[in-house]
Structures are given as structure tokens and as C-alpha cells.
Amino acid sequence: MILSSEELFELTKKQRFKAQARVLSQLGIPYRERPDGSLVVYRTSLNAPQKVTWEPDYSVLGKLCR
């Protein structure tokens, strides 16, 4: 399913398609553009897990130096 135009407005607080696209890009929400310029946002993209930032496990270094 996709978001309705009302839901898209609630999400972006913008009425114009180009302004909505800018807000969605800033929020990191993927969207598709229709030939008429309107936007399609899939509901599943809103429920997608956030990007995980990985950091190295430095605790291993202490074991290697022994």
C-alpha cells in the first residue's frame, strides 16, 4: 500500500510535490515520482529498520597484545 495525499501532507507539512520530495530526502524516506510529478511513498518504507552504525570491537585488541 501507499500513503494517501493527506498522509503525505501530514508527514511533510508541504503541499507541492517538489517540496515534499525535499523533505522526504532529508528524512531519508525513499519515494518514487509519478509522471505527473506526484510522489509515491510505500508504507513498508516507513516501517523499515533504521540504518545500523557499526563500530569495531576494540576489546579484541587487548587479547591480541598479550
N, CA, C and O of each residue as an XYZ file, in Angstrom:
264
protein
N       0.839     -1.192      0.000
C       0.000      0.000      0.000
C       0.875      1.245      0.000
O       2.051      1.209      0.365
N       0.269      2.333     -0.417
C       0.984      3.600     -0.457
C       0.278      4.621      0.430
O      -0.891      4.457      0.780
N       1.007      5.676      0.787
C       0.419      6.746      1.586
C      -0.550      7.552      0.734
O      -0.322      7.750     -0.459
N      -1.618      8.011      1.341
C      -2.555      8.891      0.648
C      -1.954     10.291      0.567
O      -0.976     10.588      1.254
N      -2.527     11.142     -0.260
C      -2.023     12.516     -0.371
C      -2.156     13.254      0.959
O      -1.325     14.101      1.286
N      -3.198     12.936      1.727
C      -3.371     13.564      3.042
C      -2.278     13.108      4.006
O      -1.729     13.916      4.757
N      -1.965     11.819      3.983
C      -0.916     11.296      4.853
C       0.452     11.850      4.473
O       1.284     12.129      5.336
N       0.673     12.005      3.172
C       1.929     12.565      2.701
C       2.073     14.011      3.159
O       3.166     14.443      3.525
N       0.969     14.761      3.141
C       0.992     16.132      3.646
C       1.286     16.150      5.146
O       2.079     16.968      5.611
N       0.651     15.255      5.903
C       0.893     15.192      7.351
C       2.353     14.866      7.652
O       2.925     15.377      8.614
N       2.940     14.029      6.839
C       4.328     13.629      7.045
C       5.291     14.768      6.724
O       6.258     14.987      7.453
N       5.031     15.490      5.638
C       5.982     16.508      5.172
C       5.595     17.937      5.548
O       6.455     18.817      5.601
N       4.322     18.172      5.807
C       3.777     19.516      6.044
C       3.976     20.415      4.828
O       4.074     21.635      4.954
N       4.034     19.795      3.647
C       4.206     20.522      2.380
C       3.124     20.080      1.408
O       2.683     18.931      1.433
N       2.694     21.015      0.539
C       1.664     20.687     -0.442
C       2.261     20.414     -1.818
O       1.785     19.534     -2.535
N       3.289     21.150     -2.189
C       3.884     20.981     -3.514
C       4.752     19.728     -3.553
O       5.438     19.391     -2.587
N       4.702     19.045     -4.700
C       5.401     17.771     -4.844
C       6.912     17.917     -4.671
O       7.538     17.090     -4.007
N       7.498     18.948     -5.253
C       8.954     19.142     -5.154
C       9.357     19.412     -3.703
O      10.398     18.932     -3.253
N       8.552     20.166     -2.974
C       8.833     20.435     -1.562
C       8.697     19.157     -0.737
O       9.493     18.916      0.171
N       7.692     18.339     -1.051
C       7.535     17.061     -0.363
C       8.741     16.170     -0.617
O       9.227     15.498      0.292
N       9.225     16.168     -1.861
C      10.384     15.343     -2.210
C      11.616     15.781     -1.425
O      12.391     14.936     -0.975
N      11.809     17.087     -1.255
C      12.961     17.582     -0.477
C      12.882     17.104      0.974
O      13.880     16.657      1.540
N      11.705     17.200      1.567
C      11.537     16.775      2.964
C      11.768     15.273      3.091
O      12.454     14.831      4.012
N      11.210     14.494      2.187
C      11.395     13.050      2.241
C      12.869     12.682      2.106
O      13.351     11.778      2.789
N      13.582     13.377      1.231
C      15.014     13.114      1.065
C      15.769     13.443      2.337
O      16.652     12.690      2.746
N      15.430     14.566      2.972
C      16.089     14.947      4.224
C      15.818     13.945      5.336
O      16.675     13.706      6.187
N      14.631     13.362      5.329
C      14.266     12.370      6.344
C      14.794     10.978      6.015
O      14.726     10.072      6.845
N      15.316     10.810      4.813
C      15.827      9.502      4.414
C      14.733      8.509      4.066
O      14.938      7.299      4.159
N      13.575      9.011      3.666
C      12.456      8.143      3.312
C      12.430      7.971      1.795
O      12.318      8.956      1.066
N      12.532      6.741      1.314
C      12.520      6.530     -0.136
C      11.138      6.814     -0.732
O      10.111      6.559     -0.103
N      11.136      7.342     -1.945
C       9.899      7.642     -2.647
C      10.125      7.465     -4.133
O      11.262      7.388     -4.600
N       9.032      7.402     -4.868
C       9.071      7.321     -6.328
C       8.257      8.493     -6.852
O       7.306      8.938     -6.210
N       8.638      8.988     -8.025
C       7.917     10.095     -8.641
C       7.094      9.579     -9.819
O       7.606      8.857    -10.675
N       5.824      9.952     -9.855
C       4.942      9.581    -10.954
C       5.182     10.535    -12.125
O       5.770     11.602    -11.947
N       4.729     10.156    -13.319
C       4.889     11.036    -14.480
C       4.256     12.418    -14.295
O       4.727     13.395    -14.877
N       3.191     12.505    -13.489
C       2.552     13.807    -13.264
C       3.258     14.632    -12.184
O       2.848     15.757    -11.896
N       4.324     14.074    -11.585
C       5.079     14.802    -10.564
C       4.696     14.442     -9.141
O       5.426     14.765     -8.203
N       3.564     13.780     -8.967
C       3.158     13.387     -7.615
C       4.077     12.277     -7.120
O       4.765     11.623     -7.903
N       4.072     12.081     -5.808
C       5.005     11.144     -5.182
C       4.293      9.910     -4.663
O       3.124      9.954     -4.280
N       5.026      8.811     -4.661
C       4.544      7.546     -4.100
C       5.486      7.159     -2.972
O       6.694      7.030     -3.172
N       4.918      6.975     -1.783
C       5.683      6.508     -0.631
C       5.010      5.236     -0.149
O       3.832      5.243      0.211
N       5.758      4.154     -0.144
C       5.219      2.878      0.308
C       5.220      2.817      1.830
O       6.186      3.218      2.480
N       4.141      2.318      2.379
C       4.032      2.202      3.838
C       5.170      1.368      4.425
O       5.656      1.659      5.518
N       5.586      0.350      3.712
C       6.650     -0.517      4.229
C       7.960      0.246      4.395
O       8.782     -0.116      5.237
N       8.165      1.295      3.602
C       9.406      2.057      3.739
C       9.419      2.874      5.021
O      10.492      3.240      5.502
N       8.254      3.170      5.585
C       8.194      3.900      6.850
C       8.477      2.984      8.026
O       8.922      3.444      9.077
N       8.227      1.699      7.864
C       8.444      0.728      8.931
C       9.792      0.035      8.817
O      10.097     -0.872      9.590
N      10.588      0.459      7.862
C      11.899     -0.165      7.656
C      12.802      0.121      8.847
O      12.725      1.202      9.432
N      13.649     -0.823      9.214
C      14.564     -0.584     10.330
C      15.561      0.521      9.985
O      15.942      0.702      8.829
N      15.960      1.237     10.998
C      16.929      2.310     10.818
C      18.284      1.730     10.476
O      18.590      0.586     10.813
N      19.096      2.534      9.800
C      20.439      2.097      9.472
C      21.235      1.886     10.756
O      21.188      2.704     11.675
N      21.944      0.805     10.800
C      22.756      0.475     11.960
C      24.182      0.951     11.705
O      24.776      0.646     10.671
N      24.710      1.684     12.638
C      26.096      2.128     12.526
C      26.963      1.116     13.245
O      26.794      0.869     14.439
N      27.886      0.539     12.511
C      28.759     -0.477     13.072
C      30.060      0.151     13.529
O      30.607      1.033     12.867
N      30.542     -0.308     14.653
C      31.824      0.130     15.164
C      32.676     -1.101     15.437
O      32.147     -2.154     15.794
N      33.981     -0.979     15.275
C      34.851     -2.131     15.542
C      34.825     -2.517     17.016
O      34.594     -1.682     17.891
N      35.065     -3.786     17.269
C      35.126     -4.303     18.635
C      36.568     -4.200     19.109
O      37.384     -5.084     18.848
N      36.873     -3.116     19.806
C      38.241     -2.870     20.264
C      38.645     -3.773     21.426
O      39.824     -3.835     21.773
N      37.696     -4.466     22.027
C      38.042     -5.343     23.146
C      38.948     -6.495     22.696
O      39.668     -7.071     23.511
N      38.914     -6.823     21.441
C      39.740     -7.904     20.903
C      41.206     -7.504     20.909
O      42.069     -8.373     21.034
N      41.516     -6.238     20.781
C      42.891     -5.768     20.717
C      43.674     -6.125     21.979
O      44.855     -6.464     21.902
N      43.036     -6.052     23.117
C      43.711     -6.402     24.370
C      44.131     -7.856     24.398
O      45.174     -8.183     24.963
N      43.355     -8.723     23.809
C      43.677    -10.145     23.768
C      44.830    -10.424     22.801
O      45.620    -11.339     23.032
N      44.932     -9.656     21.735
C      45.985     -9.862     20.741
C      47.349     -9.388     21.232
O      48.378     -9.924     20.819
N      47.365     -8.393     22.105
C      48.627     -7.794     22.568
C      49.281     -8.605     23.685
O      50.399     -8.278     24.083
N      48.660     -9.607     24.186
C      49.208    -10.392     25.302
C      50.198    -11.406     24.841
O      50.749    -12.146     25.656
